[in-house]
Amino acid sequence: MKTIFAKSVPGRGACQVDSADAPAAAHMLPAGLLRIHPPLLPRCSELDVVRHFTGLSQRNYSVDANFYPLGSCTMKYSPKFTEYVASLPGFARLHPLLARLERGEACAQGALQCLYEAERWLCEITGMEAFTLQPMAGANGEFTGVSFMAAYHRAKGRKRAKILIPDSAHGTNPASAALAGFEIISIESRDGMIDPDVLSAVIAEHGDDVAGLMMTCPNTLGLMELHLPRIVAELHGADALLYYDGANMNAIMGKMRVGDAGFDVVHLNLHKTFATPHGGGGPGSGPVGVTARLAPFLPAPRVAVRENGSFYLDDNLPQSIGAMTPFYGNFGVVLKALAYMLRLGGDGLARVAEYAVLNANYLKKRLEDVLDVPFDKLCAHEFVASAPEGLRALDIAKALLERGFHAPTVYFPLIVRECLMAEPTETESRETLDAYVEALREIVAQGKADPRALAEAPRNLPVRRLDETAAARRMVLTEDMG
Amino acid sequence: MPFIPHTPQELREMLAVVGVRSLDDLFADIPPDMRPKHFNLPKGQSEAAVCAMFEKLAAKNRPGMTSFLGAGFYAHHIPKAVDALAGRSEFYTAYTPYQSECSQGTLQAVFEFQTAVSRLLEMDCANASVYDGGTALFEGAMMAVRATRRRALVVDEAVNPVWRAMLATYCAGLQLTIKTIPQKNGMSRSEALSAAVNEDCAAVIVQNPNFFGVVADYAGVFAAARENGAFGIISVYPVMQAVLKTPGEMGADVAVAEGQSLGQPLSFGGPWLGLMSCRKEHTRQLPGRIVGRTTDDDSNTGYVLTLQAREQHIRRAKATSNICSNQALCALRALIHLSLLGPDGLVRQAEHGMALARFAAGRLTALRGVELLNDAPFGNEVAMRLPKDAEGLVAGLMDRGCVPGYPVGRHYPGMENVLLLACTEANSRNQIELLAEELGDML
């Protein structure tokens, strides 16, 4: 499909702005401060633009149109009413600085109340003392969380330079810790679990320099960490902190609260667990919760409530790490998550975990004779499998696309051979899961009979397999670089 | 059960397939002492009840006042087609385009977004966006730190204090020094900025128009940076960029922006998007997602995520950044917005704001004791010195239903009497007349 720039026609336009009763810029600013050529943006009619983007949208898979069992990403149905909530003009048109003006708080009481209540809900769900809604995505939350860990040790008058990260962790964990200035020590897993003996040895070696451990639980193999109590004891014994990567919160809501289980910091992905749509890659929102001893370090300002019930922004936080976000985080996303939580209530949130885990175990059981499923035990909300001997995970993924299903995550985690990692989520029906199983059965049978046919999938999408090597080598990143 | 499709019979049959008796048996691996101490949350409510509750909360806010509040974040009209198109759920409910064959819509849109940003700023390339203007500024600084292996940043004090505060937070663990060059009466001091660049300096960071609305040419500062082997980084307001000398022409290495003004509602602070662009030789330092054009098995054009070897999922602790996703939907909104406005629409928006700001400056400085903070050229935002404390006057005017602008004293001690007033096409001459009348009353 041609780009919107290729569709531009000189002299055409959509007339979106009134012809201003204004002189040209050249009459208002000295020539040396002006641009020479107007920007080469598209000149299109409104219908040109509407057809173009409608056409593009039809070249996408999405949760609303396709089963999307992308493991470790939680692509569940995002209810429509939350869009309405976030678009209410009282929220959408609110300038964030309004609340910062003297007497401005009175103009934003509804918005401040939403932030306050969202924090209280997240505290109760995770068993944490306090939350910040500032982080703008999961990885931004990780950075915030490890910054609290640094601040905690600094406040105790010591610099601890190292953070322990299991080899099965999301790649963002080490990247976030490095960005905050930490050195990473990778912990090798055994049988898909953190090995507490390995952990003990590492802590014995580096103890005084270990700031903490970042872990995902259930882990990226879809398994509960069985040695959790010992891991907590090891870390706290060294006065180091435990960070919980909440990407997999959908598996445990109402069944385990990470604060009660001994974790000190947790980030949540509102776009995963709380069903705010991810828009093709963002926006997200990555609130971070902490236990009482880390609460003084939360970013400023914090929303607080006075005795008379009015809300205000508290800047009097001498130990705060500073500002992660220009204002109060991705407010529009937080609103959607709060609306979702209110709709479901406590029972509903616990049910989410129950049915997400049920669907994953059902799918896993039904695939045991189709794929190689390595762990013969209950999984959490996702599970890993390997492509059968002789078949490639990538070919299976593309063959699924050809049949109208989004592929599971492939080649992650790296520690599993020809890995396919599926997460069906609670919002999918049994028919959908069964249809997916049948599609995989057919694909595997076809692949065993004729591997070359499988390598040609997908044949019915806007493009066939794309040359990624050429893309990186030739580097055409804009229309003008071609 | 909201959003869960299982019938009681399906539940029984599925539990039997899994081989457990109850839903709770699925959680047998969580030891009893790790179970929640409590889970005290209210019961769920109907959709109607939740909507009604939020309608009530939204009504407690007062976004509808006549407002000249800007300070880097502006109320612009968003064409309704932006909501209609970006709201198509094929865009809305997709994920990061890991499977390119079924994500060509998102991927091509990002490629077009990269093109639009590069052309607007006259830079060589752009990434798929980052969280906001502040993270864009920080990530730009990190590009310079990595490329030059130097650890000092020279920052103009007239860069938005919101972003300077974020920069300080993000750099806290990194043993970087940030040297801030004081502004004078709201004007950036180009000579002092140039003089501060030495062989330890990774980058010099400026903003155009600066926080006080002042427009300048930083070509000299960037030339000084280049001579000393440092990066020139500039943050811009994308709407004014329709008419202002571009970062590319000034010789910037990295240009960043808050993209909120391009089709994003103010939404009390987010979600917005950070624009990042750079010169070609720095492409591999550019963090975050990038989309490239390529061909498929049949030689048809297509788009993929590219240069992934820089990213966290491959490089882990050695990645160019921890950024994992982008603000894809916000970037899509910006692209649609720019496509609908076209070059003429964007120029008109810029000129309209500038003309109104001049009109406001004229009307308000006619009041006794009100004067412009400086005589420098300005864009759609202008700083004025008032005969009284600006905080108090703003509060007083708010009681009369008008927000006259932002009092800058809280960020710049000694400037307690200074008001920053912004205009966009959402304002009118009539509003300015009323503001002048009310302000005149109070002085």
Interface residues (C-beta under 8 A of the other chain):
Chain A: M1 T3 I4 F5 G13 A14 C15 Q16 V17 D18 S19 A20 D21 A22 P23 A24 A25 M28 L29 P30 G32 L33 L34 R35 I36 P38 P39 L40 L41 P42 R43 C44 E46 V49 V50 H52 F53 T54 L56 S57 Q58 R59 N60 Y61 S62 V63 D64 A65 N66 Y68 L70 C73 M75 K76 Y77 S78 P79 F81 E83 Y84 V85 A86 S87 L88 P89 G90 F91 A92 R93 L94 H95 P96 L97 L98 A99 L101 E102 R103 G104 A106 C107 A108 Q109 G110 A111 Q113 C114 W121 E124 I125 G127 M136 A137 G138 A139 N140 E142 F143 S147 A150 H170 G171 T172 P174 A175 S176 A177 A178 L179 A180 G181 F182 I184 L223 M224 L226 L228 P229 I252 G254 K255 M256 R257 D260 A261 A275 P277 H278 G279 G280 G281 G282 P283 G284 S285 P299 I321 G322 A323 M324 T325 P326 F327 Y328 G329 N330 F331 G332 V333 L335 A339 M341 L342 R343 L344 G345 G346 D347 G348 L349 A350 R351 V352 A353 E354 Y355 V357 L358 N359 N361 Y362 K365 R366 K377 L378 A397 K398 L401 H406 A407 T409 F412 E426 T427 E428 S429 R430 E456 P458 L461 P462 V463 R464 R465 L466 D467 E468 A470 A471 A472 R474 M475 V476 L477 T478 E479 D480 M481 G482
Chain B: M1 P2 F3 I4 P5 H6 E10 L11 E13 M14 L15 V17 V18 G19 V20 L23 D24 L26 F27 A28 D29 I30 P31 D33 M34 R35 P36 K37 F39 N40 L41 P42 K43 G44 Q45 S46 E47 V50 C51 M53 F54 E55 K56 L57 A58 A59 K60 N61 R62 P63 G64 M65 S67 L69 A71 F73 A75 H77 P79 A81 D83 A84 L85 A86 G87 R88 S89 E90 F91 Y92 T93 A94 Y95 T96 P97 Y98 Q99 S100 E101 C102 S103 Q104 G105 T106 Q108 A109 F111 E112 Q114 T115 A116 S118 R119 L120 E122 D124 C125 A126 A128 S129 Y131 D132 G133 G134 T135 V162 W163 A165 M166 A168 T169 Y170 A172 G173 L174 Q175 V215 A216 D217 Q241 A242 V243 L244 K245 T246 E249 E258 P265 L266 S267 F268 G269 G270 P271 W272 L273 T283 R289 I290 V291 G292 R293 T294 T295 D296 D297 D298 N300 G302 Y303 V304 T306 L307 Q308 A309 E311 Q312 H313 I314 R315 R316 A317 K318 A319 S321 N322 I323 C324 S325 N326 Q327 A328 L329 C330 L332 L335 I336 L338 S339 L340 L341 G342 P343 D344 G345 L346 V347 R348 Q349 A350 E351 H352 M354 A355 L356 R358 P377 G379 E391 G392 V394 A395 M398 D399 V403 Y406 P407 E425
